[in-house]
Amino acid sequence: MLLSVAPDLTVVSANLGFNTAVVGNDFKLPVTWTVENQGNFAPPQNWSDSFYISSRNTYDGSAQLVGEVSRDDPLPLAIGGTYTSSTTLTIPNTALQGQQYLLVVTDPSNTINESNTANNTFPLPIALSQPSVDLAVSSASASSSNLVAGDGATVSVSWTVTNHGNDTAQATWSDGIYLSSETTYDTSALLLGSFAAPQTLAPGAGYSQTQTVTIPNTTLLGGNENILIVANDLGDQGENSTAGGTAAIGNINVSPAQNVDLEVVPGSVTAPASAAPGQSISLSWTVKNAGTAAAGAAWTDKVYASPTATYNSATATYLDGFPAPSTLAAGANYTQTQSVLLPGAAAGDSFILVRTNAAGDQAESDAANDANNVGASGAIALSSLPALAITSFMAPAHANLGDAVTLDWSVENTSSVATTASWSDDVYVSDNSTFDGTAQYLASFQAPLAGSLAGGASYNQSEQFTLPYTQTGSRYLFLVADAGGAQPVSNSGPIAASSQIALGAPDLTVTLDSPAAAALGQAFDLSWTVTNTSQVAANASWEDAVFISSSANFDPATATPLRLLVSGNTSYGNAEDPYGIVAPSSLAAGGSYTRAVGVVLPSMPAGNYYLFVVADRENEQGKTN
C-alpha cells in the first residue's frame, strides 16, 4: 500500500517580551509563538507546546523544561492552518545563566506522527542572570545554650534576614535551622526545622522570625555545637551572593537526657496461654520510667512473636507498633492493651516480646544496655494446625479451547482442628503431571465455607469456566486448594490434585481484500473473511482488528491499530472501542464469516506499508496457530 501525506507541525515564529531575564526571582517572561500545519493531513488529536532553557539552539535531552501549554482545540489543525498562543514563563533558579536559548518546541513528545520533526523547534536567544539579591542573616539568638537531646525538649530561635541586594526578592523561599559541629553549613548538619519566609523583600528591607524546634536524639553531643540559621536554605530564591546567608549561634551544649530509664516491667506482658496460628490475640504490658528524670520524647512500643523469651532480630517476627505517651515522669508507668495477629507458625510454644522505645527516639541513660527495654510473655502453646486434602477432582477428558467446562471437587479437613480463615481454590493447566511453578493459572473459586471448616468436615464444589488460550495436546488440569495460603495448615507444599485432559482448538485463517494504494485522510473500504479450517468449533467471543505496519511481518509492538467505520456509515461502529469489530458468537468447523469496514489511515510519512487483519486480537479463542 502506498501512502502519500502526513501532518507537519512547524513553529514558524516566536517572540519574547524581553531578551534578558533573571532566574529564581518570580520574573515573568512573556512569550508568543505561532504553529502552522505545513503537511497534507490534519492531525487527529491535540498535543502540547513546551518551553526549554538550553545552551544549544536545538532541542535535546539536556534542555531544562520551564513551561508547557496544552492545545485543547476541539477542531483539528487544518492543512495550512495556524494558531498563535501566548503565555508567561517563570525561570527557576536552577536554570542556566549567561547567554542561552529559550526553545519553543511544538509536540516534543511526538504525540502526532509527522512527516518532518526537524522544524518543531524555534530557538530564541536570551541572556539569563541572577537577580541582585543578597539574603544575609544579620542576627540570630537562641533562648538557651544548654539543650537536651531526645527528650522532647525545645529551644526558641530568633533571627533576622536582610536583603543587601539592589533587587526585590520575589520568589518563595524558606529559612532552615540546623544543628552542626561546624560554624558553616554543609551536608553533615542536622535539620531541626524549615520555615517559610515572606514572599517579597525589598532592597535594604528585613524580616525577623522566632520559631521553636525540638532537639532529637542525636550523636551531636558536647559543648561546642552550633545552631545554624541558613537563609534561603533550599536555594529557591536566586541570589548574586550567598556569603552572608548563614549565621551560627555557637557554644551550644547538647547533652543526652539524664537519668531516663525506660523498662518493660518484668512479668507485665500478658497474653493467652494458648492460641491458634494466624489468630488475633489480646495482650497487655506495662512500661515504667525507672530513672530519676522525666521522659519527654515520643516513642513506640513494638510487638514481636519469638521462639524464645529473649529478643533476637534474626528470629523475632515483627507484629505491630503502638505509640507510647509523649511524657512519662520519673517512677511513673503506663499500661497498653492491644490486639495483634499471630503469624501462621507451626504448632509449639511461642512468646510475645514487647520492645519499648524500639527506635531510640527517647534518649536513655542506659542506652548502651537496653536489655530492660524488652519484656516477654509466658509461653503461648500454639495449637496444631488444620490439614486440608482434596479427596476428589473430576474434569472432562477432552475439551476445546473456548469451551465452557465443568469441574467438580471435594476438599476435606483431615485434622481435628477447625479452620479459621476463608480461602479460594484455584485451577491451573500444565504439561507436567506434578504441580510446580510452570503451571498456568486459569481460574479461582471461593470455597463455600460458613465461617469455618470443622475437623473431619468437607465441602463439595462444582464450577464452570471457559478454557482460555493455552497450549493444546495432552495436558493436566490442577486444582489447588487454598492456593493463596490464607489458612495456615500443617501440609507441606501445595495442596493439589490433577486430572489429565486432551485439549483441542480450532484453526482460524484470514483472507484479505484491500486496495493497493490509499491517501491519508480519505476513507477506503476493506473486507476480509475468517474461516475455521479445523474439525473443532470455535465457541468463544472475540473481535477482529486491522493494523498497519512498515514491516511485512506482523509485530503487535510496532504495528499501529486502525480505527474502523462500519461500511456505508459515517460513524464508528463502536464508540467505546473503534479499533475492533465483533465476530460471530461461534464458528462451526469449516464455517466462515466476512466483515466489511471503512478505514481512515492515521498521519504517517509517505511510503510502502502493509495492512494486517488479526482475527481474535486478544486471543479470547484458543487456536492451534
N, C-alpha and C positions, 0 to 999 in steps of 0.2 A: 504494500500500500504506500502511496506517495503523498506526503503532506507538504504544504507549501507556505503556511503562515503561522504567526505566533505574536503575542504582545511584546512590546519593547518599552519598558518604563525608563524614562530619561529625565534626570534633573537638568532642566535647560537653563535655569537661572537661580541665583540665590544672593541675598544681600544681608549684611549685618547692620544693626543700628549704630555700632561703634566698631572701630578696628583695633581698639585696645580694651582690655578688661582686667579686673582684679579677681583673684581667686579667694575663696573662703571668706567672703565678706558679704554674702547675700546680694551681690551685684547682679542687676537684671540686664541681660543681654538680649535685645530683640533680634529675631531672625525671620526673614521671609523667603520663601522658595516656591518654585513652580515645577511641576512634573507634567510631562507630556507622554502620551502613549504613541510612540513612533512605529509601532508594529502594525500588523494587519489583522489583529483579533482583539476583542475586548476582554480583559481579564475576568474570569468568572467569580472572583471573590475579592475581598478587601485585604489590605496589608498595612504595614506601619512604616513611617519615615522616622529615621533616628539621627542623632547628632553626636559626634565624637570629637574629642581633642586628640590630636596626633602630631608627632614631629614630621610625619610624611604626608604628602598630598594625595595618597591613595589609601583606600581602606584595607586594613588587615587586622589580625588578632591583637596587635599592640595598641590599637586605638582605645581610648577611655570613653565609655558611654556617659553622656551628660544630659541626655533628654530623649524623649520618644513621643511621637504623636501618631495615634491610630487613625486610619482612614475608615470612616464608618458610613460612607455614602451608600444608600440602598441601590443606586444605579451603577452599572459597570462603567469604567472609563472608556469611552468610545474610541474607535480608531481615529487618531489625530486629535483627540480631546486632551484638554489640560485642566489642571486645578492649581490654584495658588493658595497657600496657607501661611499663617504667621503664628509664632509662639514666642515665649520669653524663657530664656535659659538662665540657670544659676550655676556658675562654675565652682565646683567644690575645691577645697584646699588641697586635695590630693592631685589636682591636675598639674600637667607640666607647665613650666614657666619659660619666659623668653618668647622668641618668635616661633609660633606654632601654626597649626591649621585647625579650623573648625570644619569638619567634614559633614556635609548634608548627604545622607545616604537613603535612597528610597528602597524599600523592601530588602533590608540587609539579611533577613533570614530566608530569602528565596522562597517566599510563600507562592509567588507567581512563577510559573515556568516561562522564561523569556528566551527570545532568540539571541539576545545580547545583554550581558550584565556589566560590561566594561564601562557603560555610560550611566551607571546608577549613582555615582558619587560626584559631588561638586565641592571642591576644596575652597575655603575662604581663609586667606591669611589673617592672623590675629596675634597681637602681642599681649602676652599674659604676664602679670606681675603680682607680687604680694602687696596688700594694702599697707599704708604707713600706719600700722597699728603695733603697739608695743605694750602688752599687758604685763604689768610688774606688780608683784606683791610688795607693797610698801610698808606693811606692818603685820605682825602676827603674834598671838599670845595664846597661852593655854591656862585653864583655870587651876591646874595643878601640875607640878613636875614629878609627882610621885604617883605612878599608875600601877594598878593591879591587873594582871592579865588573867583571862579565863575565869573570871568570877562575876561577869555581868557588870563590872564597874565601868563608869562612863567618865568622859572628860569633855569639857566645853572648850571649843577652839574658836577664836575670833581672828579675822584677818581683813585687810583692806587691799583692793586691787585698783590700780590707777592706769589709765591709758596714756602712755607717754608719747604716743604717735601723733601724726597730723591728720589722720582719717578717723572717722567714727567707726567703731567696731560694731558690726551689724549682724553677724552670724549668731547662732545659738551655741553656747559652749558651757562647760562645767568646770568647777574647781575641785581638785581632789585633795583629800587629807590622807597622808601616808605615815607609816612608822618605819624608820630606817636607821641603820647604824652609820649611814653616810649623811653628809650635810648637803649633798646634791642628789637629785633624783636619778635612779637607774632601775632596772627591772627587778632588782632584789628587794625593792621597797614593798611593804605590805599595805595594801589599800584598806583604809578604815572607813571611808565613805566618799561619795561623789555628789556634788551639789550644784544645781543649775544656777547660772549667773544671769544677770539682766540681759535682755536681748540686744540692747544697744548701749554703747558707752562712748560719749563724745570725747574729742581730744582734751586732755587735761582733767577729765572727769574721773570719778572713782566711785566705788561702792564698797560697803562693809557687810560682812556676814558673820554670824555666830551660829555654830552648829554643834551638836552633841554626838559623839561617837563612842562606841563600845570597844574596849580592848579585848581581842580574842585570846584564846590560849595559844601562845606563840613562843618560839625559841629566842626571839629578840628580847633578851633579858639583860639587865645590868643598869649601870648609872650613866652611861654615855650614849644613850639612844637619842634620836631626833624625831620630832614631829615635823613633817614637811607639808607645806602648803604649795600646791602646784596649780597655778592659774592656767586655764585652757589645757588641762592635762591630756585630753584626747586629741588636741590639735584641730578641732572643728573650726576655730576662728583663725583665718590667715594672719600671720604676723611677719613683719620685716625684721624683728629682733625678738629673741626669747631669753635674752641674757638675764633679765630680772624677774623671770616668771616663776621662780621658786624661792621660798623663804623657809629657813629652818629654825625651829624652836629647839634649842639644844639643852643638854644636861638633863634629859628626861630619864628618870629612874623607873624601870619597869621590873616589877617583881611578881613572882607567881603568887597565887592565893595561898595564904598561910594557914596551916592547921585545919584544912578541909580534908576530911577522910570519909568518902562515901563507901558504905558496905552494904551488901545484901545480908540482912540479919540471918545468922545461921538458923536453919530449921524453919525459916518463914516461907519457903517456896512449897506450896501445897498443890497437888494435882491428884487426879483419881488414881486409885491403886491398880486399876485395870482399865483397858480401853482397847478398841479395835483399830488396827491400822487404817489411816485415812479418816478417822473420826474427829469431830470437833470437840475439844475438851475445855473446861473452865479451870483456870489456875489463878493463884494469887501469890503475892510476895511483898515483903517489906524492905524498904531501903532506909538506912539510918545515916546521919552525918555524925560519925564518931569523933570528929575533930572538935576544936575549940573555937572555930570561926565559921560564920555563915557561908553557905554555898549560894552564890547569886547568879550563876550562869544557867543556861537551858541545856539539858542533856536528854539522852534517850536510853531507855532500858530495852535491851534486845533479848529475845527469847529463842532458844535453840533446843533441838532434840539431839540427844547424845547417847552413845552406847555405854559411856562411863559417866561417873559423877564429877569428873574434872573436865575443864574446857580444853579442847584441842581443835584448832581451826581446821585441821585436816579431816576430822571425823564428825564434828558437830554440824548439824543441819540447821541453817537459819530458818526460823518460822515467821517472826514478825517483830516489829519495833514499836515502842509506845513512849510518847513524850512524858517526861517527868515534870513535877512542879518547877517553876523558874527560880524559886528560892527555897532553902532548907536551913533553918537555924541550927547552930551547934547543939548537938544532942537530940535534935528533932528527927522525926521519921515520917514516912508516908507509906501507905499500902495501896497496891494496884490489884484489881481483879479484872482479868481479860480472858478472852476465848482465842484459842489457836487451833489450827488444823494439823493433826499429826500426819507425817508422811506415810506412804503406803509401804512400810517396812515389813520384814518377815516377823513371825512370832518370836517372842522372847522378851527380855527386860530392856527398858529404855528409860532415860532420865530427861527431865526438863531442866535446862540451865537458864538462869537469868543473869545477864551481864549489865550492871548499871554503869552509866557514863561510858558506854561502849566505844564511842568515837573520841573520847578525851576532850569534850567541849568544856567541861569544868576542870580547872586546874586543881590538882590534889597534892598534898604534901608528901604522900607516899606513892607518887605516880610510878616510881621505879619498881614498886612491888604492889601490884593491884590484885593480888590473889583474893582479897576480901571483897572485890567488886563482883565476884561470881558466887552465886548460890545455886544449889542443886535440890531438886525434889527427891523424894524417895523413888525407888524403882517402880516403874509402871509395867505391869505384866500385860504385854500385848497378846491378845488372843490369837488363836490360829486363824488363818485366812481361809475364805471360801475357795472352792476349786470348781471350775467350770469344765464341762465336757460337751462336745457335740455328739449326740447319740444317734442322729440320723441326718442325712443330707441327700436329697433327691433332686436331680436335674435331668432334662431331656438328653438322650444320647446323641441326637442330631439337631442342628439349628442353623439358620442362615443369618448372616449379619443383617440387622434391621428388623429381625423378627422380635415379637414380644414373647418372652419365655417365662415360664413359671417355675419357681424354686420352692421346695418345701424342706424344712429342717426343724430339729428339736435340740434344745440346749438344756442340760441338767446341772444343778448344783450338787455335785457328788460329795460335798462335805456335810458336816453337821452345823456349820456356821452360816447364818443368813447373810446375804449380800446387803450393802448399804448404799450403793450408787446406782445410777441409771447408765445405760450404755447402748451402743449401736453395734449391729453385726454387719460386716462388710463383705462384698463379693468381689473376687479377683479372677483373672484368667492368666494362665501361664503355660509355657511349653514344658515345664518340669512337673514331675509327679509329686514333689515335695514343695511346700510353700517357702519362698525366700524373697529377697529384695527385688528380684527381676519380675515378679508378678505385676500385672497391670490392673489398677483399680477400675472397677466398673460401677458399683452402686453401694449405697449404705441404707440400712433399715433400722429404725429404732426398735429395741427389744420391748415386747409387750409386758412390762413389769408394773405391778400395782404396789409401788413402794419398795418392795424388796423381794428377793427370791429365797425362800426358806431352804434350810438344809434338806437335801433329798428331793426338793421340788424341781419342776421343769416347765418349760413353755414350748409350744409348737407355733410355727410361723409359716405362712405361705405368702409369697410376694411375686409380683410380675414386674419385669423391666424390659426395656428394648436393648438388644445387643448393639453396641456402638461399633465404630470402625476399629478393627483389630486384625491380627493375622488369622488366616484360615488354616484348615487342616485338623489333624488330631491333636487336641489340646486338653487342658484341665481347668475346670471351674473350681474355685476355692471359696468356702465360707469361712470367715474368721470371726469368731465370737469376741465381742468387746475389743475390736481391733485398735481402738484408741487408748486402751488401758485405763479406763475410767474407774473400774473396780479392782482394787488390789486383790490378787489371788495368789495361791501357793503354786500354781502352774508355772513351769519354766518355759519360756518361749511362747510363740503364738499358739492360740487355741484354734486349730484349723482342721477342716475336713475337705476332701476333694471328690470330684466326680468327672470322669472322662467324657469329653464331648467332641463330636466331629462338626467343625464349623465350615459352612459353605458360604458363598457370596455370589451375587450377580456380577456381570461384566458390562459396564456402560461404555458405549463408543459414541463419538460425536462426528457428524459430518456438517461442514460449514459452507454456507453460500454467502460470499461477501464481495463487494466491489474491489477492483484493483487499485483505485485511487479515490481520494476524498480531500476536501478542503476544510480547514478548521472553521468552526462557526456555522457550518452547513450540515443539517441532519441528513443521514442516509439510512436506507433500510438494510437490515441484516436478519438472516434467518438461519436456523440450524435444526438438525434432527438428532435426537438421542435414541439409541437402540440398545435394548438389553439383549446381548448376544449369547447369554448363558442359558442354562436349563433351570435357573433358580429365579424366582420372583424377587423384585426389589420392592420392599414394603415400607421403607422409611419415607419421611418427608424431607425434601431438600430444595435448594434453589440453585439455578444456573447463573453464571456471571460472565461478563465479557471484559477482557483485558487487552491492553496494547503494550507492546514492548519493542525495543530495538534489537532484541535477540531472537533468533529462530527457535531457541529452546526456552520453554516456559519456566520462569522463576518467580514465585509469588512475592519474593522480597523486593524485586526490582520492577515487575510489571505493574502498570497503572490500571486500576479498575475504571470502567466507563459507566457513566450514567445512562440509563435505559429509558426510552419512551415507548409506551405501548403503541404498536403500529397503527397509524391513522388517527392518533390522538396527539394533542399538543401539551399534555401534562404528564408528569411522571406517573408510572403505574403504581408506585409505592412511595408515598410522601415521606415515610419514615426511613426507608431504605431504598433509594432509587438505583442501587447498584446490583440488585438481584431480582430474578423473576422465578416465581414458584413453579415447580414441576408437578406432575400429577401425583396424587397421594400414593399410588402404587403402579408398578410397571411389570406386567407379566413377562415370563420367559419368552423371548422372541418379540416382545412388544416394542413400540416406539412412540415418540411424540415429537411434534415440531413446534418451535416457538419463533415468532417474527416480532422484531422490535425496531424502533428507531434509535440511532446513536448519534450523539454530538461529541466530537473529539475535543479534548482539553487543549490548552495552549502548550505548545512544544515546538522545538526547532523543526524546520522542514527536513525531509529525508525519507528513507525507506523504513517501514515498520511492519510488525506482524500483529495481526489480530488473533486472539485466542478466545475460544469459548470453553469454559470449565463447567462441566456438569457436576452438580453436588459440590459446590465451592467450599463448604465447611466440613466435608467428609461425614455428613449425617448418615449416609448409607454406606455400609461396608461393601467393599468391592474386591474382586480378585486382582485388579490392576490399580 
